[in-house]
Protein backbone atom coordinates (compact mmCIF):
# COMPACT_ATOMS: atom_id res chain seq x y z
CA UNK A 1 0.00 0.00 0.00
CA UNK A 2 1.29 3.41 -0.86
CA UNK A 3 1.20 6.41 1.45
CA UNK A 4 -1.41 8.07 -0.77
CA UNK A 5 -3.69 5.04 -0.54
CA UNK A 6 -3.29 4.93 3.25
CA UNK A 7 -4.07 8.63 3.58
CA UNK A 8 -7.22 8.11 1.51
CA UNK A 9 -8.39 5.44 3.95
CA UNK A 10 -7.33 7.28 7.09
CA UNK A 11 -9.03 10.51 6.00
CA UNK A 12 -12.36 8.74 6.43
CA UNK A 13 -11.84 9.06 10.18
CA UNK A 14 -12.51 12.41 11.83
CA UNK A 15 -9.72 11.64 14.29
CA UNK A 16 -7.17 11.85 11.49
CA UNK A 17 -7.74 15.59 11.20
CA UNK A 18 -7.35 16.13 14.95
CA UNK A 19 -3.80 14.76 14.85
CA UNK A 20 -0.68 16.83 14.36
CA UNK A 21 1.10 16.50 11.01
CA UNK A 22 3.95 14.60 12.69
CA UNK A 23 1.50 12.15 14.26
CA UNK A 24 -0.33 11.76 10.94
CA UNK A 25 2.91 10.90 9.18
CA UNK A 26 3.73 8.30 11.82
CA UNK A 27 0.22 6.83 11.60
CA UNK A 28 0.42 6.57 7.80
CA UNK A 29 3.76 4.78 8.03
CA UNK A 30 2.49 2.38 10.70
CA UNK A 31 -0.67 1.70 8.70
CA UNK A 32 1.32 0.94 5.54
CA UNK A 33 3.74 -1.30 7.43
CA UNK A 34 0.91 -3.21 9.08
CA UNK A 35 -1.02 -3.61 5.83
CA UNK A 36 2.03 -4.76 3.89
CA UNK A 37 3.00 -7.22 6.62
CA UNK A 38 -0.51 -8.67 6.56
CA UNK A 39 -0.41 -9.06 2.78
CA UNK A 40 2.94 -10.83 2.96
CA UNK A 41 1.68 -13.21 5.65
CA UNK A 42 -1.36 -14.08 3.53
CA UNK A 43 0.84 -14.63 0.49
CA UNK A 44 3.21 -16.87 2.44
CA UNK A 45 0.29 -18.81 3.87
CA UNK A 46 -1.19 -19.33 0.41
CA UNK A 47 2.20 -20.40 -0.97
CA UNK A 48 2.70 -22.96 1.80
CA UNK A 49 -0.68 -24.58 1.02
CA UNK A 50 0.37 -25.30 -2.58
Beta strands, then each sheet from edge to edge (+ up, - down):
end
